[in-house]
Amino acid sequence: MKTAARLLLPVFLLLMSATAFAEPVSVQHLRVWRAPDHTRLVFDVSGPLEHRLFSLQDPPRIVVDMDNARLQGPLPEVETGGPLLAAVRSGAPEEGPLRIVLDLKAEARPRSFMLTPAGFYGHRLVIDLYDVKAAQDEAIASKDETKSSSSAERSAPAPPVARDRVVAIDAGHGGEDPGALGRRYRTREKDVTLSIARELARLVAQTPGMRPVLIRDGDYYVGLGQRFGKARRVRADVFVSIHADAVPSRQAYGSSVYALSEKGASNAMARLLADKENASDLIGGVSLNDKDDMLAQVLLDLSHNKTMQDSLSLGEDILSELQRVGSVHMRNVAQAGFAVLKSPDIPSVLVETAFISNPSEEKKLRTPAFQQQLAGSIFRGIKRHLARVPTPSPVPVQAANAIEPAREHVVRKGDTLASIARQYNIHMDALRFINDLRDVDLPVGMRLRIPSRQGDG
């Protein structure tokens, strides 16, 4: 035994020495993105690193310690006009971790994760800051609204509620993920899609009986699952995701429309584009810990097959209108496994407006006139589709409000995920999805949201 220990000691010392003198990770750059519900900081780093976060008060700040890391140069000046971030400071000790201090204007709840190389980027440390007071105010306002509605119900009979047709408009990519880049002018897909989406929203808003909801209305990234999740929360009637992609050939041109396929892509182009779009979360910066739960939502609605048929019908209406203003790349709606289209109960399509990799189409995509033509065609296709679909019956205020409050279950000793799912006659995956559960063990006293049978978004 002593002989073995003597033999292993040099190996142990060698490993300790290698760790002690490992090349420090270089912190190369910092970018800041502001979304409606959070502020995102992205540090470009030369390799994987261990890090820790903790909060301090008076004044509020977040401290980030990065092990075995050094700044490559001064951090860039960051935009601090938002509600949370006041300044970013750094310390460069000779020994110990690199310390970054995020001075805050208000209390924030941080979330951080590392991203491996993807797309244009190498390793990245992502820190999301969520406004604590804004979240609390929103929760209080929601409770007050529910109480006010309940009081109104008791005081007088309620008339039916008017039901606008809700159009969810998804501008592809955004923020950390620029999407495809044009070859001649380096036009960014995320800018083109947002311009077309805003024009489409303007047309919808001008139409009586229709209401637009922009999934992204600024330069920030929204995860693929969050996109259709938002569409479900607003009970959208249709979901349209707008893109302007690139392929290796400069000769590809024209518009295309895609719907979801659970069985496989209908052609090679559909497969190529689906693979590229589904990688957006890796580029845009989304923690992938909950992806299995997110995609399990597709299993929760038995009407999914009908939704897919409605999606094909919506796609055909949009494609026929696009043919009136320009060339189309494919004359039929193609199908592939686009993650962004996996809402189980909303007709959903992805529109490739043009190929940004084609120099002539890239030039047109930069012009407001062509963007307006594309938005107009998509709008007319949506209108044609909705005209064939029966308008949902007006619902009484009481019924509308009855759907909103989520049921709640307080975990008791002996409860399991399976037993709770059986108690409420719901799918276990639905319970995991809506509560963002990653662990099997449920602590006693934990409060779980129970989705309604209609589908809680």
N, C-alpha and C positions, 0 to 999 in steps of 0.2 A: 504493500500500500504506500509506504514511504517512497519507494522508487518511482511509482506512478506519479505521485505528487510532485517529485522533483522534475520529472519529465514534462508535466503539464504546466509548471510554473513559468518557464520561458514563454510558452505559447500565450498564457494569460497576460503576462507583462507586455508582450508584443501587441496583443489586441488592445489593451488599455492605452498603449503609446499611440497606436494608430488612431484611436478615437480622440485622444487629447490633441493630436496635431492634424486632425482632419481639416481639409480646406474649408474655410467659412463659406456659408451660403451668401451670395451677393444679392442685396435688395436693389433692384435696378431702376424701378419706376413705380409711380403711383397714379392711378386714375380714379376719379370720383364720378358716380352717376346718381342722379336724384330721381326716384320713383315716387308716386303719390303716397305710398305707405312706408317707405324706408329710404335711407341713404346708403349707397354701396361704395366701399373702398376696395380697390383691387391693387395688390402689390405684385409686380412682376419679380420673380426670384429665380436664381440660377439653378435651384434644385429643391428637393423636398426639405421641409424644416419642421421642427417641433415648435409650438407656440402656446402661449397661455394668455387669457384675457381676464381682467378683473376691473370692477367699477369703483370709483371714488366719488365722494360728494363734497359740496362746499368749496369750490364750484364743481359741478358734475363733469366727470371725465372718464374715459375708458383707457386703461393702460394695456398695451400689447407687448409682451416679452417674447422675443424670437431667439431661440437657442442657436449658438454658433453661427450668428449672422452679422453681417456688416453692410453698411450703406455704401453703394458704389459711388455715390455723389450726393449732393444736396437734394432733398426731396423737392419736387416742383411745387409751385404755388397752386393751391387748390381753391376751387370756387366754394365760397362759404355763405352764399346768399340764401340758402335754404333754412328750414326751421331748426335743424339739429346741429350741424357741424360748425364750430367756431374757428378752429385752427388745428393744424397737425404739427406736433413737435417731435423731435427725436433726440436721443442721447447716444453717444458712441463710446461706451466704456472700453478700456483696454482689456478687461476681463469680464466674464459674465455675459448675459444675454443683451442683445440690442433691444432698447426700449423705445417704443413709439407711443406718444400720448395724444389722444384725441380729445381736445377741449370741446365741450358741448354747450349748446345754448339751453338745452332742456334735458331731463332725464331720458335715457335711451336704454333699450334692451338689446344687447349685442348678440349676434350669431356669426360664427366663423367656420370656414372649412377650406381645405386645400384642393386645388384642381391640378390634374396632371396635364401634360402638353396636349393641345388640341387645336386644330385649325391654324390660325396665325400666331398662336401664343404658346409659350413654354409653361413652366410651373407657375402657379399663382396662388396667393393667399387672399381669400375673399372675406371681408368683414361687412356684414349688414347691420345697420343701426335702425331699430324700430322705435318710434316716438311713443313713450309710455303714456303720457297725458292724453295724446290724441286718441289712442286706443281706448283709454278709460272714458273719455268724453263721448266717443262713438257708442260704446256699450250703454252708457247712461241715456243717451238720446234715443237709442233703440228701445230701451225699457220704457221710457216716458211715452214714446209713440205708441207702444203696445197698450199701456195703461189708458192713454187718451182714447184709443180706438175702442177698448173694452167699455169705457164709460159711455161713449157715444152709442154703442150698441144697446146698452141698457136703457138709455133715455128715450130713444125713438126708433121706429122701424127704419131700416137703412135701404136706400134705393140701390139698384144694381150698379156695379162698378164698370166703367167703360174699359175696354180691353184693347190697347194699341198692339199692333204687331211689332215685336221687338226684333231688330236686326243687329246681331253681334258682328262687328267688323274688326278683324284681326290683322293689323299691320305686321307682317313677318319680321323676325329678327329684332334688333334694337340694342342700344347700350353697348355692352362688351362684345356683342355679336353683330358685326356690320353686314353679315350676309355675303352674297356674291359681289365681286368688284368688276366694273366695266374695264375693258382692256385699253380703250383709248383715253377716256377722261377720268378713270378711276372712280366712277360713280358708285356710290354705296347703295346696295339694295335696300338697306333699312331706311334710308332717306326717301327713296322713291315710293316704297310701300306706304310710308306714313302720309305722304302727300296725297296719294290716291285714296287712302282710307279716309282722310279728312274730307276730301271732296265727296266721296260716297256718303259719308255721314251727313254732310250738308244737304245733299239731295233727299235723303231719307227724312231728315228733320223738317223739310219743307212740305212733306206729303202728309195730309190729314190721315189719321189712323195708323201712322207708322212712327216708330221711335228708334233712333240709332243708339248703340252702346259701343264706344271705342274700347277695345281690349287694351290697347296701348295708345296713349295720346302724348307721347314725348319720347325722348331718346334714352330709354332704359329697357332692360331685358325682362321679359315675363316668361317663366318656365312653360313648357308645352302643356303640362297638366293643368297649370293655373289658368291657361287661356280658355280651355273648354270649361274649366271649373267656374270661371266668372260668367261665362255664357249661361251655364245652368242656374247660377244664383239669380240672374236677372230674368230667368225663364224665357230665354230667347226662342223665337220661332224659327230662325235660320242662323247659321254661323258661316261666315265667309272669310277665309284666310287669304291674304293678298301677298303675292311674291313676284319676283322678277329675276329668275335664276340664271345660272351660267352652266354651260357644258363645254367639253374640250373643243368641239367644232365651232368655228366662227360662222359657219353657214346656217346653223339652226336659227329659225325665226318663227314668229307667230305666237298667238296665245294658245293656252291649253287649260283644261279644267280637269281636276282630279277629285275622286271620291274615295272613301275608305274601302279597302278590301281586306277581309280577315284571312283569305286563302292564298294570297300572293299577288304580285304585281301583274297587270294585264299586258305589259310590254317592258322592254329593257329600259326605255326612257323613264317610265314610271318608277321602276325599281331604283334607278340611279338617283332620281330626285328625292325619293322617299328616304333613302339612306343618308343623303346630305342633310335634309331637313331634320331628320330624327337625331342627328348629331349636334343640333343647335344647343341643347342643354349643356353639352360638354364645353362648347365654346363660350356660350353666354354666361355660364357660371351658375349652375344649379347643383345643390347637393343631391347625389343620386341614391341616398340611403332609403328613400321611400318610393322608388320607382315601381317595385312590385305591387305595392298597395295602390298606386296611382292607376296603373293599367288594369288592375283588377276591377276597377269601376265599370269597365266595359261589360263585365259579366252580370251586372246588377239589374239590368232591365230586359225583360223578356220581349219587349217590342223592338229590340235592336235591329232585327231583320227588316222590319217595315221602315225604320229610320234610314237604313242604308238604301232602300228603294226610293224613298223620298229624296235622299241626297243625290242619287243619280238623276232624278227628275229635275231637281233644282239646277244641277250642273248642265243638263241639256238646255234648259231655258237660258242660262247665262251664256253658254257657248254659242247658241244661235244668235244672240244679240252681239257678241263679240265679232262674229263673222260679218256683221253689217258695217263695221268700222275699220276692219283690217284683216290681215291674214291669220289663219289659225294653223297651229303646228299639227294638231290631230283633230279630225272631224268628229270624233266621238269622245265622250267622257271616259278617261282612263281611270284605273283603280290601282291603289297600292296601300301599303300599311303605314300611312302617315299618322304619327302619334297625335298630332294636333287635331285630327279629325275624330278622335275616339270618344266623342260624347255619345252615350248610348241612346239618347232620346231627342236629339236636335238634328235635323237635316243639315249636313255640313259639307262644304266643298273647299278645295284649295285652288285658287286661280293663279296660274303663271301668266302674268299680263303680257310679257315679252321676254326675249332673251337678252339680258344685259351684256352677255358675252359677244353678241353680234354688234359690231361698231355702229351700223346704221340704226339699229333698234335702241342701242344705248343713247344715241344722240336724241332720238325722239322721246325716250323716257324722261329726259331731263327737262322737257318743255311742258309748261302748264296746260297747253292746248291738248296735247296727247294724253296727259294724265286725266284731264276732264272727259275726253272721249272714252277712255277706258272705264272711268268711274260711272259714266252715264250708261254704258252698255251693261255693266254689272248690275246697276240699279234697275234697269228695265227688265233684266232677267229675273231678278228677285221679285219685282212687282208682278210679273207674269205668273211666276210660281205661286205666290201668295193668293193671287186672284182665283186659282183653281182649288186652293185648300180652304175648306170651310172656316169662317171666322169663329174662334172659340166663343162659346156662349158667355154672356156677361155673368159674373158671379156675384152674389150678394156680399156686402162688406163682411158680414159675419163669417162666411165661408172662406173668403180671402185671408182674413186675419187668423182663422183657425189653422191655416197651413203653416204660418210663419214661426210660431214659437216651437223650438225644438224640445222634445222630451228629454228627460235627464234621468240617469241611473247612478246612484251612489254605491260604489263597490263595497260589498260586505264580505266578512270572512267566509271563505269557501267558494266565492264567486270565481268563475273562469270565463274566458271570452266565449267559449262554446255555450256555457249554461246561460249567459246573458242573452246571447243571440237567440237561443231557443225560447227564452222567456218572452221576448218581444216579437218572435216570429219573423226575424230578419236574417239576411245572409251575414255570416261572420266577417267576410271581407268588407262588407258595407260598414260594419262597426269599426273595423280597424282603419278603414279609409277616412271616415269622417272625423275620427279622433286622433289621426296621425300616430297610431300605435306601432311601435317597432318591437317592443318587448312582449313576451307572452305573459309574464307575471304582472298582475294588477294589484297595486297597493291598496289596502283597505282605506276607504274614505275618498278615493279618487272619483271625480264626477265625470261621467261619460255622456256625451250627446247621443241620443237615439234617433236615427233618421226616420222620417215618415215613410209610409208606403209609397207616396207619390215620388219620392226621391229627394233627399235633402242635399242641396248643393253646397 
